[in-house]
Amino acid sequence: MKYLFVNTTNTYSKIDKNIYGHFAEHLGRGIYGGIYVGENSPIDNVRGFRKDVIDALRNIKVPVIRWPGGCFAEYYSWKDGIGSKEERKRIVNTAWGGVIEDNSFGTHEYLDFCEQIGCAPYIAGNVGSGTVRELSGWIEYVNLDGESPMADLRRRNGREDPWSVEYIGIGNENWGCGGNMSAEFYAQSYKQFATYIRPYGGTKPYKIACGADGADYHWTDVLMQKAGNQMDGLSLHYYTMPGYYPTDPYPWEKKESATAFDENNYYRTLRRALDIDSLILRHKCIMDRYDPEKRVSIVVDEWGTWHAPQPGTNPSFLFQQNTMRDAIVAAVSLNIFNLHSDRVRMANLAQMINVLQSVILTEGEQMILTPTYHVFDLYKGHQDATLVESFIQQDQIGTEEAKVPLLHASASLGNEGDALVTIVNLSPSEGQKVKCTLGGGNYVSATVRYISDKMTAYNEFDKAPQVKIKTITDIPIVDNQFMLELPACSVMAVNLNSNLLD
């Protein structure tokens, strides 16, 4: 038997809902066919957007979507994607596969998509090949409520009111595809671009600087020292690649199958995913030296598993299946973000649909929800809740190469007094009995929702879903204690129901 303790009287930071954000790039079938099919499509749509996708994203309460990239953002000229679709420029997507980008999904379409979902937009600006004037004009176009050339252009293109876009990314991976810049050079470029991102109307821009690639602590130190007082957020990118070792000279060649893997690979993947905890902690320590009040947030705006593309698909499109292994990665990652919510205030899974660790896969008229989608469904109750004290017994399992904790958890307290505990059983083969003890509150019952299957299980087109949410209701809580049984390879959301009469 293992032990879990949750004390809802010891409260910490707010878990910002934006930690549960997503990322959509012009890459493969992430936009076209995934989100947008056009108004003349036989697929049920609203103004060209797949209705099944809209409904699914609304169900998990997607709070924010980052767009248009990624590396694509550093090639993107926003004026190519406005105005009459018949007159929009057709360009070559040199970032991803050299395919034709017809720009039928541009600024208006993206912001319409966000409005249909009910989420905030997060625009990633072009610093690598763009200009200060171009990015400044884009923000004026979307946000200015008065009279100006850009605001008037927006009105001529059919939108009277501004969209009030708050989140502005100033560059993407400028240490790599965004210009191969040094930290010192980018810090100066960031300050120049940031100077001209002006507030319009009641919208104060939340300026997000390009942060480190994983463990590049020098980058964080330079950015905080030279530009920290001019930013609101600093990004962090971290991908889980099971075949990658820090000493490998060519990590991008080490990606392995998304569906055919053994326990050694499973544990190695989880070990890589869990490493983001120490990365965040070290970046936080650097940021604390320059910003002890924690004003500047960490924005993990690209994270997730990166496996080899599915055989038979365009390798540049990064389409991969999504197994219970990916669900476990998502669950422990979100627990870690919750636990660091004093500094981590946004995260964006890469990517939302048909690319890398997707929550949705589409093929023609068909749509499937991945195991990772169900994790976001299970965890949505953490959004804007308050992190509370929790402890779960940390036995180690795995291989000589990769040891991981057997169980992993985080807990939060909602505004109505109910609490949510999310627990992950990382063992691919053994279930666990857990004795839960509660401190604080007056809880009468627990409602459990969970997913569990073999580590290689995934959902396929033309088949009934193998991985789906199951429910256990009304587990009695007596003297602040109750028992749980976690199946092997499972993600569980335990809602503690308070006695509303007290």
C-alpha positions as CSV (number, residue, x, y, z in Angstrom):
1,M,0.0,0.0,0.0
2,K,1.2,3.5,-0.8
3,Y,0.2,6.8,0.9
4,L,-1.1,10.2,-0.3
5,F,-1.6,13.2,1.9
6,V,-3.4,16.3,0.8
7,N,-3.7,19.4,3.1
8,T,-6.1,22.0,1.6
9,T,-5.4,24.5,4.4
10,N,-1.8,24.9,3.2
11,T,-2.3,27.0,0.0
12,Y,0.4,28.2,-2.4
13,S,0.2,29.9,-5.8
14,K,-2.7,30.2,-8.3
15,I,-2.5,27.6,-11.1
16,D,-3.0,29.9,-14.0
17,K,-5.4,28.5,-16.5
18,N,-3.0,29.3,-19.3
19,I,-0.8,26.5,-18.1
20,Y,-3.3,24.3,-20.0
21,G,-2.7,26.2,-23.3
22,H,-2.0,24.9,-26.8
23,F,0.1,25.6,-29.9
24,A,-1.0,25.6,-33.6
25,E,1.5,26.1,-36.3
26,H,1.4,26.2,-40.1
27,L,3.0,22.7,-40.2
28,G,1.7,19.6,-42.0
29,R,-2.0,19.2,-41.3
30,G,-2.1,21.2,-38.1
31,I,-4.1,24.1,-39.6
32,Y,-5.4,22.9,-43.0
33,G,-7.6,19.8,-42.5
34,G,-7.1,19.9,-38.8
35,I,-8.6,23.2,-37.8
36,Y,-9.7,24.8,-41.1
37,V,-11.4,23.1,-44.0
38,G,-13.0,26.1,-45.7
39,E,-16.7,27.0,-45.9
40,N,-17.3,24.9,-49.0
41,S,-16.1,21.7,-47.4
42,P,-18.5,18.8,-46.9
43,I,-17.2,18.5,-43.4
44,D,-19.5,20.2,-40.9
45,N,-18.0,23.6,-40.3
46,V,-18.6,27.1,-39.0
47,R,-17.1,29.7,-41.3
48,G,-14.6,27.0,-42.4
49,F,-13.7,25.7,-39.0
50,R,-14.4,22.1,-38.2
51,K,-17.3,22.0,-35.8
52,D,-16.2,18.7,-34.2
53,V,-12.8,20.2,-33.4
54,I,-14.3,23.4,-32.0
55,D,-16.6,21.4,-29.8
56,A,-13.8,19.1,-28.6
57,L,-11.6,22.0,-27.7
58,R,-14.3,23.9,-25.9
59,N,-14.9,20.7,-23.8
60,I,-11.4,20.8,-22.4
61,K,-11.6,24.6,-21.8
62,V,-8.6,25.5,-24.0
63,P,-7.5,28.9,-22.4
64,V,-5.0,30.1,-25.0
65,I,-3.6,29.2,-28.4
66,R,-0.2,30.2,-29.7
67,W,0.1,30.9,-33.4
68,P,1.4,31.0,-36.2
69,G,4.6,29.2,-35.1
70,G,7.2,28.0,-34.3
71,C,9.8,28.3,-36.9
72,F,7.0,29.3,-39.4
73,A,6.5,32.5,-37.4
74,E,10.1,33.6,-38.3
75,Y,9.2,33.5,-42.0
76,Y,5.7,34.8,-41.7
77,S,4.5,38.2,-43.1
78,W,1.1,38.9,-41.5
79,K,0.0,41.1,-44.4
80,D,0.1,38.0,-46.7
81,G,-2.8,36.6,-44.7
82,I,-5.4,39.4,-44.7
83,G,-7.9,40.8,-47.2
84,S,-9.7,38.9,-49.9
85,K,-8.6,35.3,-50.0
86,E,-8.5,35.3,-53.7
87,E,-5.9,38.0,-53.6
88,R,-3.7,36.6,-50.8
89,K,-0.2,35.6,-51.7
90,R,0.7,32.0,-52.2
91,I,4.1,31.3,-50.6
92,V,6.4,28.4,-50.0
93,N,6.5,27.1,-46.5
94,T,10.3,26.9,-46.3
95,A,10.1,26.1,-42.6
96,W,8.2,22.8,-43.0
97,G,8.4,20.7,-46.1
98,G,8.5,23.4,-48.9
99,V,4.8,23.0,-49.5
100,I,2.5,25.8,-50.8
101,E,0.9,28.0,-48.1
102,D,-2.1,29.8,-49.6
103,N,-2.6,32.0,-46.5
104,S,-6.3,31.3,-46.5
105,F,-5.9,31.0,-42.7
106,G,-4.6,34.3,-41.5
107,T,-5.1,36.8,-38.8
108,H,-8.8,37.2,-39.1
109,E,-9.3,33.4,-39.3
110,Y,-7.1,32.7,-36.3
111,L,-8.8,35.3,-34.1
112,D,-12.2,34.0,-35.2
113,F,-11.1,30.5,-34.3
114,C,-10.1,31.8,-30.8
115,E,-13.4,33.5,-30.4
116,Q,-15.3,30.4,-31.3
117,I,-13.4,28.3,-28.7
118,G,-13.6,31.1,-26.1
119,C,-9.8,31.3,-25.6
120,A,-7.2,34.0,-25.6
121,P,-4.9,34.5,-28.6
122,Y,-1.1,34.4,-28.3
123,I,0.6,35.8,-31.4
124,A,4.3,34.9,-32.0
125,G,6.0,37.8,-33.9
126,N,8.7,37.6,-36.6
127,V,12.0,38.8,-35.3
128,G,14.4,36.7,-37.3
129,S,13.4,37.9,-40.8
130,G,10.9,40.6,-39.9
131,T,11.1,44.2,-38.9
132,V,10.2,46.3,-35.9
133,R,7.7,48.3,-38.1
134,E,6.1,45.1,-39.4
135,L,5.4,43.6,-35.9
136,S,4.4,47.0,-34.5
137,G,1.9,47.4,-37.4
138,W,0.4,44.0,-36.7
139,I,-0.3,44.9,-33.1
140,E,-1.8,48.2,-34.2
141,Y,-4.0,46.3,-36.7
142,V,-5.4,43.9,-34.2
143,N,-5.7,46.2,-31.1
144,L,-6.1,49.9,-32.0
145,D,-9.6,51.1,-31.5
146,G,-9.1,54.6,-32.9
147,E,-8.1,55.9,-36.3
148,S,-4.8,54.9,-38.0
149,P,-3.7,53.4,-41.3
150,M,-3.6,49.9,-39.8
151,A,-6.9,50.2,-37.9
152,D,-8.6,51.5,-41.0
153,L,-7.1,48.6,-43.0
154,R,-8.7,46.2,-40.5
155,R,-12.0,47.9,-40.9
156,R,-11.8,47.7,-44.7
157,N,-11.1,44.0,-44.2
158,G,-14.4,43.5,-42.4
159,R,-13.6,43.9,-38.7
160,E,-14.8,47.0,-37.0
161,D,-13.8,46.3,-33.4
162,P,-10.3,45.4,-32.3
163,W,-9.6,42.0,-30.9
164,S,-7.6,43.2,-27.8
165,V,-4.8,40.6,-28.2
166,E,-2.8,40.6,-24.9
167,Y,-0.1,37.9,-25.4
168,I,2.6,38.9,-27.8
169,G,5.7,36.7,-28.4
170,I,8.7,38.7,-29.6
171,G,10.5,36.0,-31.6
172,N,10.7,32.3,-31.6
173,E,13.8,30.1,-31.0
174,N,16.0,33.0,-31.9
175,W,18.9,30.9,-30.8
176,G,18.1,28.6,-33.7
177,C,15.6,28.8,-36.5
178,G,14.8,32.4,-35.5
179,G,18.2,33.8,-36.6
180,N,20.9,31.8,-34.8
181,M,21.5,34.7,-32.5
182,S,23.6,34.9,-29.4
183,A,21.9,35.7,-26.1
184,E,23.5,39.2,-26.1
185,F,22.4,40.0,-29.6
186,Y,18.9,38.8,-29.1
187,A,18.5,40.7,-25.8
188,Q,19.3,44.0,-27.7
189,S,16.9,43.0,-30.5
190,Y,14.2,42.1,-28.0
191,K,14.4,45.5,-26.4
192,Q,14.2,47.3,-29.8
193,F,11.1,45.3,-30.8
194,A,9.5,45.5,-27.4
195,T,9.8,49.3,-27.4
196,Y,7.3,49.6,-30.3
197,I,4.7,47.1,-29.0
198,R,2.4,49.8,-27.6
199,P,-0.8,49.5,-25.5
200,Y,-4.0,50.4,-27.4
201,G,-7.3,51.1,-25.7
202,G,-7.6,49.0,-22.6
203,T,-5.2,46.3,-23.8
204,K,-1.7,46.3,-22.2
205,P,0.5,43.9,-24.1
206,Y,2.0,41.0,-22.2
207,K,5.4,40.8,-23.8
208,I,7.0,37.4,-23.9
209,A,10.7,37.1,-24.8
210,C,12.3,34.1,-26.5
211,G,13.8,32.0,-23.7
212,A,16.2,29.1,-23.5
213,D,16.4,25.9,-25.4
214,G,16.2,23.4,-22.5
215,A,19.3,23.7,-20.2
216,D,20.8,26.9,-21.7
217,Y,21.1,28.7,-18.4
218,H,23.4,31.3,-19.9
219,W,20.6,32.5,-22.2
220,T,18.3,33.0,-19.2
221,D,20.9,34.9,-17.2
222,V,21.7,37.3,-20.1
223,L,18.0,37.9,-20.9
224,M,17.1,38.6,-17.3
225,Q,20.1,40.8,-16.7
226,K,19.8,42.9,-19.9
227,A,16.1,42.9,-20.7
228,G,14.2,41.5,-17.7
229,N,12.6,44.8,-16.7
230,Q,11.1,45.1,-20.2
231,M,9.4,41.7,-20.4
232,D,6.4,40.0,-18.8
233,G,7.3,36.5,-19.7
234,L,10.3,34.4,-20.8
235,S,9.7,31.3,-22.8
236,L,11.2,27.8,-22.4
237,H,11.2,25.1,-25.0
238,Y,11.6,21.4,-24.0
239,Y,10.8,18.3,-26.1
240,T,10.9,14.8,-24.8
241,M,12.8,12.6,-27.3
242,P,13.3,9.1,-25.8
243,G,16.4,8.4,-27.9
244,Y,18.1,11.6,-27.1
245,Y,21.1,11.9,-24.7
246,P,22.6,15.2,-23.8
247,T,26.0,14.1,-25.1
248,D,24.6,13.1,-28.6
249,P,26.0,15.3,-31.3
250,Y,22.9,14.9,-33.5
251,P,19.9,14.5,-31.2
252,W,17.4,15.1,-34.0
253,E,18.4,11.9,-35.6
254,K,17.6,9.9,-32.5
255,K,13.8,10.0,-32.6
256,E,12.1,6.6,-32.3
257,S,8.7,5.0,-33.1
258,A,5.6,6.5,-31.5
259,T,3.9,3.2,-31.1
260,A,6.5,0.3,-31.2
261,F,8.6,0.5,-28.0
262,D,9.5,-1.6,-25.1
263,E,9.7,-0.9,-21.3
264,N,13.3,0.3,-21.6
265,N,12.1,3.0,-24.0
266,Y,9.0,3.7,-22.0
267,Y,11.0,4.4,-18.8
268,R,13.6,6.4,-20.8
269,T,10.8,8.6,-22.2
270,L,9.4,9.3,-18.8
271,R,12.8,10.0,-17.3
272,R,13.3,12.6,-20.1
273,A,9.9,14.2,-19.4
274,L,10.5,14.4,-15.7
275,D,13.8,16.3,-16.3
276,I,11.7,19.4,-17.0
277,D,11.2,19.7,-13.2
278,S,14.9,20.4,-12.6
279,L,15.2,22.6,-15.7
280,I,12.4,24.8,-14.5
281,L,13.9,24.9,-11.0
282,R,17.3,26.1,-12.3
283,H,15.8,28.7,-14.6
284,K,13.7,29.9,-11.7
285,C,16.8,30.3,-9.5
286,I,18.4,32.5,-12.1
287,M,15.3,34.6,-12.6
288,D,14.9,35.0,-8.8
289,R,18.2,36.8,-8.6
290,Y,17.0,39.5,-11.0
291,D,13.3,39.3,-10.2
292,P,12.7,38.2,-6.6
293,E,9.0,39.3,-6.7
294,K,8.4,36.8,-9.6
295,R,6.9,39.4,-11.8
296,V,8.3,37.8,-15.0
297,S,6.7,34.4,-15.7
298,I,8.1,31.3,-17.3
299,V,6.1,30.5,-20.5
300,V,6.7,26.9,-21.6
301,D,5.3,27.6,-25.0
302,E,6.6,24.4,-26.7
303,W,6.6,21.1,-24.8
304,G,5.7,17.5,-25.4
305,T,6.9,14.2,-26.9
306,W,8.7,14.2,-30.3
307,H,8.8,10.7,-31.9
308,A,9.6,9.6,-35.4
309,P,6.9,10.5,-38.0
310,Q,4.3,7.8,-38.7
311,P,5.6,5.6,-41.5
312,G,4.0,6.5,-44.9
313,T,3.4,10.1,-44.0
314,N,5.4,13.2,-45.1
315,P,8.3,13.3,-42.6
316,S,8.3,17.1,-42.7
317,F,4.7,17.1,-41.4
318,L,5.6,15.5,-38.0
319,F,2.5,13.4,-37.7
320,Q,2.7,10.8,-35.0
321,Q,0.3,8.6,-33.1
322,N,-0.4,9.1,-29.5
323,T,-0.3,6.3,-26.9
324,M,-0.8,5.9,-23.2
325,R,3.0,6.6,-22.9
326,D,2.3,10.1,-24.2
327,A,-0.6,10.5,-21.8
328,I,1.7,9.7,-18.9
329,V,4.2,12.3,-20.2
330,A,1.4,14.9,-20.4
331,A,0.1,14.1,-16.9
332,V,3.5,14.3,-15.1
333,S,4.4,17.5,-17.1
334,L,1.2,19.2,-16.1
335,N,1.6,18.2,-12.5
336,I,5.1,19.7,-12.6
337,F,3.8,22.9,-14.1
338,N,1.2,23.1,-11.3
339,L,3.9,22.6,-8.7
340,H,5.9,25.5,-10.2
341,S,2.9,27.8,-10.7
342,D,4.6,30.5,-8.7
343,R,6.6,31.2,-11.8
344,V,5.2,29.1,-14.6
345,R,2.0,30.9,-15.8
346,M,1.6,29.6,-19.3
347,A,2.4,26.4,-21.2
348,N,1.5,25.4,-24.7
349,L,1.4,21.8,-25.8
350,A,3.1,21.1,-29.1
351,Q,1.0,20.7,-31.0
352,M,-2.8,20.8,-30.9
353,I,-3.9,18.8,-33.9
354,N,-2.1,16.3,-36.3
355,V,1.4,17.4,-35.3
356,L,3.7,15.9,-32.6
357,Q,1.8,15.3,-29.3
358,S,-1.6,16.2,-30.5
359,V,-4.8,16.2,-28.5
360,I,-6.8,15.6,-31.7
361,L,-6.1,13.7,-34.9
362,T,-8.2,14.1,-38.1
363,E,-8.4,12.2,-41.4
364,G,-10.9,13.6,-43.8
365,E,-14.2,13.7,-42.0
366,Q,-13.0,11.5,-39.2
367,M,-11.7,12.8,-35.8
368,I,-10.3,11.0,-32.9
369,L,-9.4,12.2,-29.4
370,T,-6.0,11.0,-28.2
371,P,-5.0,9.8,-24.8
372,T,-3.3,13.2,-24.3
373,Y,-6.7,14.8,-24.9
374,H,-8.2,12.9,-22.1
375,V,-5.4,14.0,-19.7
376,F,-6.4,17.7,-20.5
377,D,-10.0,16.7,-19.8
378,L,-9.1,15.1,-16.5
379,Y,-7.0,18.1,-15.4
380,K,-9.2,21.0,-16.5
381,G,-10.4,21.5,-13.0
382,H,-7.0,22.8,-12.0
383,Q,-7.5,25.9,-14.2
384,D,-7.3,29.0,-12.0
385,A,-7.5,26.9,-8.8
386,T,-5.1,27.3,-5.9
387,L,-2.2,24.9,-5.5
388,V,-2.3,23.1,-2.1
389,E,0.1,20.9,-0.2
390,S,0.3,17.3,-1.3
391,F,2.7,14.4,-0.7
392,I,2.7,11.0,-2.4
393,Q,5.0,8.1,-1.5
394,Q,8.0,8.2,-3.9
395,D,9.1,4.7,-4.5
396,Q,11.4,4.4,-7.5
397,I,10.8,2.0,-10.5
398,G,12.4,1.6,-13.9
399,T,15.7,0.3,-15.3
400,E,19.3,0.8,-14.5
401,E,19.4,3.6,-17.1
402,A,16.1,5.3,-16.2
403,K,14.6,5.4,-12.7
404,V,11.3,7.3,-12.2
405,P,8.9,7.7,-9.3
406,L,6.2,5.1,-9.1
407,L,3.5,7.7,-8.4
408,H,3.2,11.4,-9.2
409,A,0.6,13.9,-8.1
410,S,-0.5,17.5,-7.6
411,A,-3.6,19.0,-5.9
412,S,-5.6,22.2,-6.0
413,L,-8.5,23.9,-4.3
414,G,-11.3,25.4,-6.3
415,N,-13.3,28.5,-5.5
416,E,-16.4,26.4,-4.4
417,G,-14.4,24.5,-1.8
418,D,-14.0,21.2,-3.8
419,A,-10.5,20.0,-4.3
420,L,-8.9,18.1,-7.3
421,V,-6.1,15.7,-7.0
422,T,-4.4,14.3,-10.1
423,I,-2.4,11.1,-9.7
424,V,-0.3,9.2,-12.2
425,N,0.7,5.6,-11.8
426,L,3.9,5.3,-13.9
427,S,4.2,1.6,-13.7
428,P,3.3,-0.1,-17.0
429,S,2.4,-3.4,-15.4
430,E,1.4,-3.1,-11.7
431,G,-1.7,-1.4,-10.1
432,Q,-1.4,0.3,-6.8
433,K,-3.5,0.7,-3.7
434,V,-3.3,4.1,-2.2
435,K,-4.5,5.2,1.2
436,C,-5.5,8.9,1.0
437,T,-5.5,11.1,4.1
438,L,-6.9,14.6,4.0
439,G,-6.0,17.6,6.2
440,G,-8.4,20.5,6.3
441,G,-11.8,20.9,4.7
442,N,-14.8,18.7,5.3
443,Y,-15.0,16.2,2.4
444,V,-17.8,13.7,2.2
445,S,-17.0,11.8,-1.0
446,A,-14.7,11.4,-3.9
447,T,-15.5,11.2,-7.6
448,V,-12.9,9.5,-9.7
449,R,-12.3,9.9,-13.5
450,Y,-9.4,8.1,-15.1
451,I,-7.8,6.5,-18.1
452,S,-5.7,3.4,-18.1
453,D,-4.5,0.8,-20.7
454,K,-1.3,-0.9,-21.8
455,M,1.5,1.6,-22.4
456,T,1.3,1.1,-26.2
457,A,-2.5,1.6,-26.5
458,Y,-3.8,4.3,-28.8
459,N,-7.0,5.3,-30.6
460,E,-7.4,4.6,-34.3
461,F,-9.6,5.8,-37.1
462,D,-12.4,3.4,-38.1
463,K,-12.2,1.7,-34.7
464,A,-14.0,2.2,-31.4
465,P,-11.7,4.2,-29.0
466,Q,-9.5,2.0,-27.0
467,V,-8.5,4.7,-24.5
468,K,-11.3,6.7,-23.0
469,I,-12.3,8.1,-19.7
470,K,-13.9,5.8,-17.1
471,T,-15.7,7.0,-13.9
472,I,-16.1,5.8,-10.3
473,T,-18.6,7.8,-8.3
474,D,-19.3,8.4,-4.6
475,I,-16.3,6.8,-2.9
476,P,-17.1,7.7,0.8
477,I,-14.6,9.7,2.8
478,V,-14.7,8.7,6.5
479,D,-12.6,10.5,9.1
480,N,-10.8,12.3,6.2
481,Q,-9.5,9.0,4.8
482,F,-10.4,6.8,1.8
483,M,-8.8,4.2,-0.4
484,L,-8.0,4.3,-4.1
485,E,-6.9,1.6,-6.5
486,L,-4.9,2.9,-9.4
487,P,-4.6,0.6,-12.4
488,A,-1.3,0.1,-14.1
489,C,-0.3,2.9,-16.5
490,S,-3.1,5.2,-15.4
491,V,-3.9,8.9,-15.0
492,M,-6.5,9.6,-12.4
493,A,-8.5,12.8,-11.4
494,V,-9.9,12.6,-7.9
495,N,-12.5,15.3,-7.1
496,L,-13.0,15.7,-3.4
497,N,-16.6,16.8,-2.8
498,S,-17.0,19.2,0.2
499,N,-19.9,19.3,2.6
500,L,-21.6,22.5,1.4
501,L,-23.8,22.6,4.6
502,D,-20.7,23.4,6.7
